[in-house]
Amino acid sequence: MLLKGRLKPLVGLDIGSSAIKIVQLRETRAGYALERLGVRPIDPELIVDGSVMDAGPIVEAIRGLAGECKLKTKDVALAVSGHSVIVKRVKLSPMSEDELEEMIKWEAAQYIPFDINEVNLDFAILDGQHGEEAQGEMNVALVAVKKDKLASYTSLVTDAGLRPVVVDVDAFALENMYGVNYDDSTNEVVALVNIGASVINMNILVGGTFGFTRDISIGGNRYTETIQKELNVSYAAAEAAKRGQQNREADVTAVDSIVATVNNEVAMEISRSLDYFRTTTMHDQVHKLVLSGGGAKVKGLTEALTERCQVPLELANPFKQIEIDQKSVSADVLRESGIQAAVGVGLAIRRVGDR
């Protein structure tokens, strides 16, 4: 959303705090086909709370994964999220898009809790109406990203030999993924929830359009850290236990109890966000919750969410309506990592200059 370049297909590069994901799509007459999908784990200490702590190993991971995937282009769309990213849905007086482009800095100053000179700004007119068409007001999504965070992430990409030409927000990438794979033409309220290693991205769509977004500072790492602390085991043993792999260091019954406790914590945070959305909008019902991300696979989480939120839930399939190139994409990678690719798919759909 925040960088501009040439109009051409892009590689979706999702730089997470536990893994790097690459998605490359090809446009077809029917929609899209998946050409490349790759996932490479990284040390959890390399990116902490969205901040890059050690760039070198991350650059090597991106470069290695790009080579492994044999990418056909170096042009990349990536995404950011967390405390350094602010997204606001605001109502403004009718004006043309050109006028808004000129005034965005002054309009944003009253909504952004950062020094306006320290952020990159962008906007999107949500209902497609502006000027006289807006009939009294227009809905606008304002996005602000701290310049230092943007620079640190784009540097990772350029140092890896790729070109960052589009920067989006994780929550909006989820919206793109959903729009391609699911029917978003209804008036339903759908909560897209992506559970990553260190953050949960939430985007609530109203009739297929962004209505509310929030990043929650909890994710899959909370399970591992709690198991490690409570059972006094190594990080590797705790991570294996979280994934349901039996090992001598972690008692299965104790692990199940810890996972259930963290499941309830995660479910409570998501439920609070849904409640906040209901109380601050005219929408008192959320019709569906669509879950993605590596954390979505944690044992018992879907049951905890369904019980706490009282909303029908389904696991996302980021490739539901996307043709799979069986020669280029391993079935094992797709089966193991498909649900982690939601943000990457949404990024791979992006084109320079779109909104």
N, C-alpha and C positions, 0 to 999 in steps of 0.2 A: 504493500500500500504506500510505502514511503520513498521508494527509489524508482527512478524511471530509466528506461533503456529502449532496446529495439523490440518490435512486435514479432514474437516467434514462440514456439513451444518451450516451456521451461521445465527444469528438473525440480521436483519438490524435495527440499532438504530440511528435515526436522531434526534440529540439534537439541536433544533432550539431555537431562542430567544423568541418565543411566545408559543411554544408547543413541547412536546416530542412525537415522532412517532416511533412505533415499527411495523416491518413487518417480518413475518416468512413464508418462502416458502418451499414447498416440491417438489423435482424433480419427474417428471413422465416420462413415455415413450414419451409423446407428448411435454413435456417442463417443465412447473412449475404449481403448484397449490398453491393458497393462503390459508394458515392455520390459521394465526393470523394477525389481524390488529388492532392497538390501537392508540389512540391519547389522550394526556392529556395536557391541557393548563397550562402554567406557567406564573407567574408574569413577565411583560416585563422589570422590573428593575433587574431581576436576572442575565441576560446575556445582556451586553451592548457593542455594536460594536465588538461582538465576544469574549469579555472577560467575564469570570465568576466572578460575583460580590459577590454572596452568594451561596456557594456550597450546603449547607444543604437542602434547599427546593427542589433543582434540584435533588439531590440524592433521596430524599423521593418520588419525582414524578416518577423517573425512576423505583425505587423499587416497587412502587404501581402499575404502569402500567404493569411491568413485571409480577407481581402476578395476576393482572386482566386478562392478556393474557394467563396465564398458559403455559409459554414457555417450550418447550421440551429440550432446551439446554441453557446453560449459556454463550456460546461462541458468541461473538458479533463483528460485523463489524460496525464501526462508521466513520463519515466523518468530515472534518474541511474545513473552507474556510475563506476568509477575508484577512486583511492586513498582517497577520502573515504567510500566505501561498503564495508561489511563484511557478508558473508553467510556464515553458519556453519550446518552441519547438525549438530545435537547430539542426544544421547539424554538424556532427563530422567526422573525418577521420575514415575509416574502421578499426574496431578492433573486436575481439571476445567479447562475453558477459562477460567472465571472466576477460578479460583485462579492459573492461569498468568498471566492479565492482571495480577493484583496483584503477582506475584513476578517478572515478566519483567526488571525493572531489576536485581534482585539476581542472578538467574540469568545475565544477560548480562554482568555485570561481569567474570566470570572468562574470558570468551571474546573480549571486544572490547578492542582495544589502544588505545582512546581514553578520555579522561575521560568517564565515563558521563553526566555532567551536560551534556556538550557535543554529545550526539547525540540524534536521534529514534530510537526503537526500535519495532519491530513483530515479529510472529511469525506463523507458520502451522504448524498441526499437520499433518504431511505424510501420514500414513496414515489420517487421519480418525478415529483412535481416541484416546481420552483417558479419564482416570479408571480405573475398573475394567476397561474394555474393552482397555486398553493391555497388560495381562498382563505386568507387570514393568517395562516401560519404554515411552516413546513418542518418536517421531522428530519433531523440531521444527526448522524453519528460522528462525534468528534473523537479523534485518536491522537494521543500524545505519547511519544516515546523519548525517554532521556537520551540525549545525544551520545553520552559515554557508553551506554548499554548498546545502542545501535552500532557504534563504531567497533566495540569489542566483538560483536557477532559477525559483522561484515568482514572484519579483519581475518577471522577464522576461515571464512570462505575464500577470500582472495589469496591468503597464504597457502591454501590447499590447491591453488591453481584453477579455481572456479571463479565465475563472475556473478556477484549478487546484483540482480537487476530489479527484483521486487522484494519488499519486506512487508509481510502481513502480520496479523495478530492470530494467535492460536485459535481463539474462539471463532473468528471469522472463517478460518480455514475449515473448521468443523462444519460450519454452515454451508460452505461450498461442497464438501463431501456429501452432506445430507441431501442437498438440492439435486445432485447428479444421480443419487442412488434411490431416493425415496420420493413419494408424491408429496410435494410441499405446496400444492395448490389449494388445499383445504384451509378452513379457518381454525384448525386445531392449534392448541398451544403445546409445543413440543420442547422439552428440555434436553439439550445435548450436553452430555457430561463426559469429559475425557479425563481419566485418572492416570496421570503420569507418575514418575518416580518421586518428584518433589512438589508438584502442584496439580490441582484439579482445575481444569478449564470448564466453565459452564457458559452456555449460550442458549437462552430461551427464545425460541422463535414463535411469533404470533402470525399465523397465516403465511408462514414461510419467510417472514421478515424479522430481522433482529429486533428484539424487544428489551432484553436485559442480558448483561454479561457480568461475570465475576470470576476472579481467580482466587482459589482457596489454597492456602499454604500448608497443604498436607497431601500426602500421596503414598505410593508404594514403599518409599523408604521408611515411613513410620513403622510399618510392620517389622522390617528387618532390624531397625534400631531398637525397637521395644523387645524383640526376641533376644537380641544380643545383650541388652542391658539386664533383662529379667532373668535370663538363664545363664549369663556369664559365659557366652560362647563366642567363637570367632565370627567375624562378619560373613565369611564364606559359608560357615555352618548355618548362620541365621538366615542368609539369603536362600540357601537350599531348603531349609525348613519351611520358609514362607511359601516356596513353590511346591510344597508337599513331598519333597524328596527326603526320605528317611536317612538319618545319620546318627552316629553314636553320641554326638555332643548334645543333641536336643531331644528331649522326651516328647513324644508325639502328643500325649494328652495335654502337657503344659503348653505346647505350641498352639494347639487348637484353641485353648482358653485365651491365649494372648491375641490370636488372630480374631477371635469373636469380639474381644473387647475393642480392638482397633476398628473392626468393621462397624461397630455401633458408633464409634467416634466419627468415622467418615460419613456414615448415614445421617448422623445428627447435623453435621455441617452442611450437607447437601439439602437436607430438609429445611434448615434455617433459611437458606437462600431461596428455596421455593416459597416459603412463608413470606419472606420479605417482598418477593415479586408480587405475590397475591395482594399484600396489604398496600402496596404503592402503585398498583395499576387497577384497571377496571376488570381484570381477568381473575376470577376467583377459582378457576379450575385449570389444572395442568393435565392434559389428556394422555401424555406419554413421556416416558423418560428413556432416552437412547444412550446406552453406556458404551464407551470405547476406552482405549488405552491399555497398557500392560497391567495396570492395577485392577482392571475389570475382571481378570481371571482369578483373583484371590478367592479361595474357598469360602463360601457362605456370604459373600458380599452382596450378591444380587438378592438373596433372601432378606438380608438385613435392610437393604434399601427399600424393597417392596413393603416390608412391614412398617418401617418408620415413615416413609413418604406417602404411602397409600396411593401410589400412582402406578399404572401398568408399566412394566419395564421390559425392554428387549436389548440384547447385545447388538451393537452395530456391526454391519457387514460393509466395510468401506469399498468392497468390490462387487456389491450386489448387482449392479447394472453395468459393470465394466467387463469387457471381454478379456479373458486371460490367455496370454501367449504361452502355451505350455512348453515351448522350446526354450524360451528365455527366462521363465520364472519357475523356480523349483517348487514343487507341490509341498515339500517339507517346510520351506521358508514361508510359504503362503499360509499353511496351516498353523505354524508356530507363531508367526508375527503379524498375521493379517489384521488383527484387531488393534495392533499398535500403529497401524499405518493411516489412521483416520486423518490426522493433521497433514501428513505427507501427501495423501490423495488430494486434499483440498488445496494444497499449495501447487501441486502439479497441474491443476486445472487453471490456475491463474495465468493471465496474459498481461503484459505491460500495457498500461493505459486504461485497464478496466477498473471498475469500482466495486 
